[in-house]
């Protein structure tokens, strides 16, 4: 059977996760392909009675018959047995990948999918280039990658629904509903790494407010936001937040790297706001380098024979080189080394270093830390994705997190347990953040709790109003999670300092 190498291929997507299936469909449609979807193996077999795709993308974990069993069935089928079959899976262990191969899959694409490389991977499989996995950069445990994909899928779906309502002369629940959707895009877009969406949504929000709910111009504005969503789906997402935090203030040594290549790694770290120290060192001094958390060793710079004479590293090391140059290093302890075949990607190098450090770093058996009570932060926001980002970041910085979805829930939460600080959204459906703040400041028990207002409102009068009601800090959405945590930590430290000063006076 001749492979389909041209745009417009017919592709079947089998996935019981509706949001995942929609995202894949949007990306395939944008690339010019024609797709069908099925939510189970049984439904897929029914669709295949009249549909003859060149490629089948299927989830491994399906209800009823799983994806691997479906693959075995299809490989025995005379009509569909020669179609390319690719597993969509979050299970990326060696045994999992081997099971997929044995079942008849031509390859795998990791979930959550990397939207920037997904259509290139699909094109390679359509061309029968079975090394398409080489493009995969996603971490299957990356919370932010999954949230980005959900945000893009929901955004494209919401844009389509709004445009459909406007075209029919309806407003889909009124301009208030559209304003709320736009407000969410403003706040969450930039935070998830899509500033274009955030900026375009803010312009549309201002336009909608200025035209008093009239339809004129709104359709073209929403269409522009939709284009921003599609463009965002083709961009490379930032590195996982856990990696950004895990490499914070870490020292990494570069062995035998020319300055140009060293700068590639430094620039990749800078683009993702990773505060890491990256320094060149001499290869002859590798055995003495104990002050570094990890080394990145350029095997491309020397011959295989020279590699055998190279000193061993006392710290974890990532070796980059050709296949032949790395074969000379197989005697190194696997627990302290990793290998990357050139050509290499700077982001991939940082991911390898992070995973190596996390794997080999000694566990901090800190009984003293466990005895100390972690600071409690109350996060008040009605947007679940914003809450998830903040909570995940706080926990990685050893802060305990309590969550309230509304102003009323926030007031109830502080009665149950007093937090050390509060992150408070302004725009909420029941009590807005300003009203919650006023009530907190009127209560003798809660009046001194530090409060950081987190909102998309950035007008000067809003900021002045927030501080006027007693806010200790004011952060405008979109925000950087690490910057937010630094501000929270500062508020907690100031509170502890005041409490200590009062204790000294007493």
C-alpha positions as CSV (number, residue, x, y, z in Angstrom):
1,X,0.0,0.0,0.0
2,X,1.4,3.3,-1.0
3,X,1.9,5.8,1.8
4,X,0.0,9.1,1.7
5,X,2.6,11.8,1.7
6,X,0.4,14.8,0.8
7,X,-1.7,17.1,3.0
8,X,-5.3,16.1,3.2
9,X,-4.7,12.6,4.5
10,X,-7.6,10.7,6.1
11,X,-6.9,10.0,9.8
12,X,-8.9,8.3,12.5
13,X,-8.5,9.4,16.1
14,X,-9.6,6.9,18.8
15,X,-9.6,8.5,22.3
16,X,-12.2,8.4,25.1
17,X,-10.9,11.8,26.4
18,X,-13.2,14.3,24.5
19,X,-10.9,17.3,25.1
20,X,-7.8,15.3,23.9
21,X,-9.7,14.2,20.8
22,X,-10.8,17.7,20.0
23,X,-7.3,19.1,20.3
24,X,-5.9,16.5,18.0
25,X,-8.8,17.2,15.5
26,X,-8.1,20.9,15.6
27,X,-4.4,20.4,14.9
28,X,-5.1,17.9,12.1
29,X,-7.7,20.2,10.5
30,X,-5.3,23.1,10.6
31,X,-2.7,21.0,8.8
32,X,-5.1,20.2,6.1
33,X,-6.0,16.7,7.0
34,X,-9.5,15.1,7.2
35,X,-10.2,13.3,10.4
36,X,-12.8,11.2,12.1
37,X,-13.1,10.5,15.8
38,X,-14.2,7.5,17.9
39,X,-14.5,7.3,21.7
40,X,-13.9,3.5,22.0
41,X,-12.4,0.6,20.1
42,X,-15.8,-0.8,19.4
43,X,-16.9,2.6,17.9
44,X,-13.7,2.7,15.9
45,X,-14.4,-0.6,14.3
46,X,-17.8,0.6,13.3
47,X,-16.4,3.8,11.8
48,X,-13.8,1.7,9.9
49,X,-16.6,-0.2,8.0
50,X,-16.9,2.8,5.7
51,X,-13.8,4.9,6.4
52,X,-10.3,4.0,5.2
53,X,-7.7,6.2,6.9
54,X,-4.0,6.3,6.1
55,X,-3.2,6.8,9.8
56,X,-4.9,5.7,13.0
57,X,-4.0,7.5,16.2
58,X,-5.3,5.6,19.2
59,X,-5.2,5.9,22.9
60,X,-3.8,2.9,24.7
61,X,-6.2,3.2,27.7
62,X,-9.7,2.8,26.2
63,X,-12.8,1.5,27.9
64,X,-13.7,-2.0,27.0
65,X,-11.2,-3.3,24.4
66,X,-8.0,-1.3,24.9
67,X,-5.9,0.3,22.2
68,X,-3.3,-2.5,22.0
69,X,-5.9,-5.1,21.5
70,X,-7.6,-2.9,18.8
71,X,-4.2,-2.7,17.1
72,X,-3.9,-6.5,17.1
73,X,-7.4,-6.8,15.6
74,X,-6.6,-4.2,12.9
75,X,-3.3,-5.9,12.0
76,X,-5.2,-9.0,11.1
77,X,-7.6,-7.1,9.0
78,X,-7.1,-7.3,5.2
79,X,-8.4,-3.7,4.6
80,X,-6.8,-1.8,7.4
81,X,-3.9,-3.9,8.2
82,X,-1.4,-1.7,6.3
83,X,-2.5,1.6,7.8
84,X,0.1,3.3,10.0
85,X,-1.0,2.9,13.6
86,X,0.4,5.2,16.3
87,X,-0.3,4.9,20.1
88,X,-1.2,8.1,22.0
89,X,0.0,7.4,25.5
90,X,1.2,8.8,28.8
91,X,3.0,5.5,29.6
92,X,6.5,5.9,28.3
93,X,8.4,3.3,30.2
94,X,10.6,0.9,28.1
95,X,8.2,-2.0,28.8
96,X,5.2,0.0,27.8
97,X,6.7,1.1,24.5
98,X,7.8,-2.4,23.8
99,X,4.3,-3.7,24.4
100,X,3.0,-1.2,21.9
101,X,5.5,-2.3,19.3
102,X,4.7,-6.0,19.9
103,X,1.0,-5.2,19.4
104,X,1.7,-3.8,16.0
105,X,2.0,0.0,16.6
106,X,4.4,1.8,14.3
107,X,5.3,4.2,17.0
108,X,4.1,6.3,19.9
109,X,3.3,10.0,20.6
110,X,3.5,11.1,24.2
111,X,0.6,12.6,26.1
112,X,0.1,15.4,26.8
113,X,1.0,16.0,23.1
114,X,3.5,18.7,22.1
115,X,1.3,20.9,19.9
116,X,4.3,22.5,18.3
117,X,5.7,19.2,16.9
118,X,2.5,17.1,16.6
119,X,1.7,17.7,13.0
120,X,5.3,17.1,12.0
121,X,5.2,13.8,13.7
122,X,2.0,12.9,12.0
123,X,3.5,13.9,8.6
124,X,6.5,11.6,9.2
125,X,4.3,8.6,10.1
126,X,2.2,9.3,6.9
127,X,5.6,9.2,5.0
128,X,6.4,5.9,6.8
129,X,9.3,7.5,8.6
130,X,9.1,5.5,11.8
131,X,11.5,7.7,13.7
132,X,8.9,10.4,14.3
133,X,9.3,10.0,18.1
134,X,12.6,11.8,17.9
135,X,10.6,15.1,17.9
136,X,8.9,14.4,21.2
137,X,9.9,16.9,23.9
138,X,6.9,16.5,26.2
139,X,7.1,15.1,29.8
140,X,4.1,12.8,30.4
141,X,3.9,14.1,33.9
142,X,4.0,17.8,33.0
143,X,1.0,19.5,34.7
144,X,1.4,22.7,32.7
145,X,1.6,21.0,29.3
146,X,-1.7,19.3,30.0
147,X,-3.3,22.5,31.2
148,X,-2.0,24.4,28.1
149,X,-3.5,21.8,25.8
150,X,-6.9,21.9,27.6
151,X,-6.8,25.8,27.6
152,X,-6.1,25.8,23.8
153,X,-8.9,23.2,23.1
154,X,-11.5,25.0,25.2
155,X,-10.5,28.3,23.8
156,X,-10.9,27.2,20.2
157,X,-14.2,25.6,21.0
158,X,-15.4,28.8,22.8
159,X,-14.3,31.0,19.9
160,X,-16.3,28.8,17.5
161,X,-19.4,28.9,19.7
162,X,-19.3,32.7,20.1
163,X,-18.8,33.2,16.4
164,X,-21.7,30.9,15.6
165,X,-24.0,32.8,18.0
166,X,-22.9,36.2,16.7
167,X,-23.5,35.0,13.1
168,X,-27.0,33.8,14.0
169,X,-27.7,37.2,15.7
170,X,-27.5,35.8,19.2
171,X,-25.2,36.6,22.0
172,X,-24.8,33.3,23.7
173,X,-26.0,34.3,27.1
174,X,-25.3,38.0,26.7
175,X,-22.2,40.1,26.4
176,X,-21.6,39.5,30.1
177,X,-20.8,35.8,29.3
178,X,-18.5,36.8,26.5
179,X,-16.8,39.3,28.9
180,X,-16.2,36.6,31.4
181,X,-14.6,34.3,28.8
182,X,-12.4,37.1,27.6
183,X,-11.4,38.0,31.1
184,X,-10.3,34.4,31.7
185,X,-8.2,34.4,28.5
186,X,-6.6,37.6,29.6
187,X,-5.6,36.2,33.0
188,X,-4.6,32.6,32.0
189,X,-3.2,33.1,28.5
190,X,0.0,34.8,29.5
191,X,0.5,32.7,32.6
192,X,0.4,29.5,30.5
193,X,2.9,31.0,28.1
194,X,0.6,32.4,25.4
195,X,1.0,36.2,25.7
196,X,-0.5,36.8,22.2
197,X,-3.8,35.3,23.4
198,X,-3.8,37.4,26.5
199,X,-3.0,40.6,24.6
200,X,-5.6,40.0,21.9
201,X,-8.3,39.0,24.5
202,X,-7.6,42.2,26.5
203,X,-8.0,44.4,23.3
204,X,-11.3,42.6,22.6
205,X,-12.4,43.0,26.2
206,X,-11.8,46.7,26.0
207,X,-13.5,46.9,22.6
208,X,-16.6,45.1,23.9
209,X,-16.8,47.4,27.0
210,X,-16.5,50.5,24.8
211,X,-19.3,49.6,22.3
212,X,-21.9,49.0,25.0
213,X,-22.6,45.4,23.9
214,X,-23.1,46.1,20.3
215,X,-22.3,43.3,17.8
216,X,-20.4,45.6,15.3
217,X,-16.7,44.6,15.1
218,X,-17.0,41.9,17.7
219,X,-17.0,39.1,15.2
220,X,-13.7,40.1,13.6
221,X,-12.2,40.7,17.0
222,X,-13.2,37.1,18.2
223,X,-11.9,35.7,14.9
224,X,-8.6,37.4,15.6
225,X,-8.5,35.8,19.1
226,X,-9.2,32.5,17.4
227,X,-6.2,32.9,15.1
228,X,-4.1,33.6,18.2
229,X,-5.2,30.3,19.7
230,X,-4.3,28.5,16.5
231,X,-0.9,30.2,16.4
232,X,-0.3,29.3,20.0
233,X,-0.9,25.7,19.2
234,X,2.0,25.8,16.8
235,X,4.5,27.3,19.3
236,X,6.9,25.4,21.5
237,X,5.7,25.4,25.1
238,X,8.0,26.4,27.9
239,X,9.9,23.9,29.9
240,X,8.0,22.2,32.8
241,X,7.6,24.2,35.9
242,X,9.1,21.5,38.1
243,X,12.3,21.7,36.0
244,X,12.4,25.5,36.3
245,X,12.1,25.1,40.1
246,X,14.4,22.1,40.3
247,X,17.3,23.9,38.5
248,X,17.0,27.1,40.5
249,X,20.4,28.3,41.8
250,X,22.0,25.0,40.6
251,X,25.6,25.1,39.3
252,X,26.2,23.2,36.0
253,X,29.7,22.7,34.5
254,X,30.2,22.6,30.7
255,X,33.2,20.5,29.6
256,X,34.8,21.2,26.2
257,X,32.0,23.4,24.9
258,X,32.7,26.2,22.4
259,X,31.2,29.5,23.5
260,X,28.6,29.5,20.8
261,X,27.2,26.1,21.9
262,X,27.4,27.1,25.6
263,X,25.3,30.2,24.9
264,X,22.6,28.0,23.3
265,X,22.1,26.3,26.6
266,X,22.3,29.5,28.6
267,X,19.7,31.2,26.3
268,X,17.4,28.2,26.6
269,X,17.5,28.6,30.4
270,X,17.0,32.3,30.1
271,X,13.9,31.9,27.8
272,X,12.3,29.7,30.5
273,X,13.3,32.0,33.4
274,X,15.6,29.3,34.9
275,X,17.9,30.9,37.4
276,X,20.8,28.5,36.9
277,X,24.6,29.0,36.9
278,X,26.3,27.5,33.8
279,X,30.1,27.7,33.7
280,X,32.9,26.3,31.5
281,X,35.4,24.0,33.1
282,X,38.5,22.1,31.9
283,X,38.2,18.4,31.1
284,X,41.4,17.7,33.0
285,X,39.8,18.9,36.2
286,X,36.6,16.8,36.0
287,X,37.7,14.5,38.8
288,X,38.0,17.5,41.2
289,X,34.7,19.1,40.3
290,X,32.5,18.4,43.4
291,X,30.9,21.8,43.7
292,X,28.7,21.3,40.6
293,X,25.3,19.6,40.7
294,X,26.0,18.2,37.3
295,X,28.3,18.4,34.3
296,X,27.4,18.5,30.6
297,X,30.3,16.9,28.6
298,X,30.8,17.5,24.9
299,X,32.2,14.2,23.5
300,X,31.9,15.7,20.0
301,X,35.0,17.8,20.7
302,X,37.4,14.8,21.1
303,X,38.1,11.4,19.5
304,X,36.7,8.1,20.9
305,X,40.2,7.1,22.1
306,X,40.6,10.4,24.0
307,X,37.2,9.7,25.6
308,X,38.6,6.5,27.1
309,X,41.4,8.5,28.8
310,X,39.0,11.2,30.1
311,X,38.7,11.4,33.9
312,X,35.5,10.1,35.4
313,X,33.2,12.6,36.9
314,X,32.4,12.4,40.6
315,X,29.0,14.2,40.0
316,X,26.2,13.3,37.6
317,X,27.1,14.0,34.0
318,X,25.2,14.2,30.6
319,X,27.5,13.2,27.7
320,X,26.7,14.5,24.3
321,X,28.3,13.0,21.3
322,X,28.1,10.8,18.2
323,X,26.9,7.2,18.6
324,X,30.5,5.9,18.2
325,X,32.0,8.4,20.7
326,X,29.4,7.5,23.4
327,X,29.9,3.8,23.0
328,X,33.3,4.2,24.6
329,X,31.6,5.4,27.8
330,X,29.5,2.4,28.6
331,X,31.5,1.5,31.7
332,X,30.4,4.6,33.5
333,X,27.8,4.0,36.3
334,X,24.3,4.3,34.8
335,X,23.0,6.0,37.9
336,X,25.3,8.9,37.4
337,X,25.3,9.4,33.7
338,X,23.1,10.0,30.7
339,X,23.8,10.1,27.0
340,X,22.5,12.3,24.2
341,X,23.2,11.7,20.5
342,X,24.1,14.8,18.5
343,X,22.6,16.9,17.0
344,X,21.1,18.1,20.3
345,X,18.5,20.5,21.4
346,X,19.3,22.9,24.2
347,X,15.9,22.4,26.0
348,X,16.4,18.6,25.8
349,X,19.9,19.0,27.5
350,X,18.3,20.9,30.4
351,X,15.6,18.3,30.8
352,X,18.2,15.5,30.9
353,X,20.3,17.4,33.5
354,X,17.2,18.0,35.7
355,X,16.1,14.4,35.6
356,X,19.7,13.2,36.3
357,X,20.0,15.5,39.3
358,X,16.5,14.5,40.6
359,X,17.5,10.8,40.2
360,X,20.9,10.9,41.9
361,X,20.5,13.6,44.5
362,X,20.5,12.2,48.1
363,X,17.2,12.4,49.8
364,X,17.0,15.1,52.4
365,X,16.1,13.3,55.6
366,X,15.2,16.4,57.5
367,X,13.3,15.5,60.6
368,X,13.7,19.2,61.7
369,X,12.0,20.4,58.5
370,X,9.0,18.1,59.1
371,X,8.7,19.3,62.6
372,X,8.5,22.9,61.4
373,X,5.0,23.9,60.4
374,X,4.8,24.9,56.7
375,X,3.3,28.3,56.0
376,X,-0.4,28.1,54.9
377,X,-1.5,30.1,51.9
378,X,-5.2,30.5,51.0
379,X,-5.7,30.7,47.3
380,X,-9.1,32.3,46.4
381,X,-10.0,32.1,42.7
382,X,-12.9,30.7,40.7
383,X,-10.8,29.6,37.8
384,X,-9.6,26.0,38.4
385,X,-6.6,26.2,36.1
386,X,-5.3,29.3,37.8
387,X,-5.7,27.6,41.2
388,X,-3.9,24.5,39.9
389,X,-0.9,26.4,38.7
390,X,-0.6,28.4,42.0
391,X,-1.2,25.4,44.2
392,X,1.3,23.3,42.4
393,X,4.0,26.0,42.6
394,X,3.4,26.7,46.3
395,X,3.7,23.0,47.2
396,X,7.0,22.7,45.3
397,X,8.3,25.5,47.5
398,X,7.2,23.7,50.7
399,X,4.1,25.8,51.3
400,X,0.8,24.3,52.4
401,X,-2.2,25.4,50.3
402,X,-5.9,25.9,51.1
403,X,-8.3,26.6,48.2
404,X,-11.5,28.6,48.0
405,X,-13.6,29.0,44.8
406,X,-15.6,32.0,45.8
407,X,-15.6,35.0,48.1
408,X,-18.0,33.3,50.5
409,X,-15.8,30.2,50.7
410,X,-12.8,32.4,51.4
411,X,-14.5,33.9,54.5
412,X,-15.5,30.5,55.7
413,X,-12.0,29.1,55.2
414,X,-10.3,31.8,57.3
415,X,-12.8,30.9,60.1
416,X,-11.8,27.3,60.0
417,X,-8.0,28.0,60.0
418,X,-6.1,31.2,59.8
419,X,-3.7,31.3,56.8
420,X,-0.3,33.0,56.8
421,X,-1.2,34.9,53.7
422,X,-4.0,35.0,51.1
423,X,-3.9,35.2,47.3
424,X,-7.2,36.8,46.3
425,X,-8.8,37.2,42.9
426,X,-10.9,40.3,42.4
427,X,-13.4,39.1,39.8
428,X,-15.7,36.5,41.4
429,X,-19.4,35.8,40.9
430,X,-20.6,36.1,44.5
431,X,-18.4,38.5,46.6
432,X,-15.7,40.2,44.6
433,X,-12.2,40.4,46.0
434,X,-12.5,44.0,47.1
435,X,-15.5,43.1,49.2
436,X,-13.8,40.1,50.7
437,X,-10.8,42.2,51.6
438,X,-12.9,44.9,53.3
439,X,-14.6,42.2,55.5
440,X,-11.2,40.7,56.4
441,X,-9.9,44.1,57.4
442,X,-12.9,44.9,59.6
443,X,-12.5,41.6,61.6
444,X,-10.1,41.9,64.5
445,X,-9.0,38.2,64.0
446,X,-8.2,38.5,60.3
447,X,-7.3,42.1,59.8
448,X,-3.5,41.5,59.9
449,X,-3.4,38.6,57.4
450,X,-1.2,39.7,54.4
451,X,-3.4,39.7,51.3
452,X,-2.0,39.7,47.7
453,X,-4.6,40.7,45.1
454,X,-4.3,38.7,41.9
455,X,-6.4,40.1,39.1
456,X,-6.5,41.1,35.4
457,X,-7.6,44.6,36.4
458,X,-4.7,46.8,35.8
459,X,-6.2,50.3,35.6
460,X,-4.7,52.8,38.1
461,X,-8.0,53.3,39.9
462,X,-8.3,49.5,40.5
463,X,-4.8,49.3,41.9
464,X,-5.4,52.3,44.1
465,X,-8.7,50.9,45.2
466,X,-7.1,47.6,46.1
467,X,-4.4,49.2,48.2
468,X,-7.0,51.5,49.7
469,X,-9.0,48.5,51.0
470,X,-5.8,47.1,52.7
471,X,-4.1,44.9,50.1
472,X,-0.4,44.3,50.9
473,X,0.5,43.5,47.3
474,X,-1.1,43.7,43.9
475,X,-0.2,41.4,40.9
476,X,-1.8,41.8,37.5
477,X,-2.7,38.7,35.4
478,X,-1.1,37.2,33.4
479,X,1.6,36.4,36.1
480,X,4.7,34.3,36.4
481,X,4.2,31.6,39.0
482,X,7.7,31.9,40.4
483,X,7.4,35.7,40.8
484,X,4.1,35.2,42.6
485,X,5.7,32.7,45.0
486,X,8.5,35.1,45.7
487,X,6.1,37.8,46.6
488,X,4.1,35.5,48.8
489,X,7.3,34.4,50.6
490,X,8.2,38.0,51.1
491,X,4.8,38.7,52.7
492,X,5.1,35.7,55.0
493,X,8.7,36.7,56.0
494,X,7.5,40.3,56.8
495,X,4.6,38.9,58.9
496,X,7.0,36.6,60.8
497,X,9.4,39.5,61.4
498,X,6.6,41.7,62.8
499,X,5.4,38.8,65.0
500,X,9.0,38.3,66.3
501,X,9.5,42.0,67.0
502,X,6.2,42.0,69.1
503,X,7.3,38.9,71.0
504,X,10.6,40.6,71.9
505,X,8.8,43.7,73.2
506,X,6.6,41.6,75.4
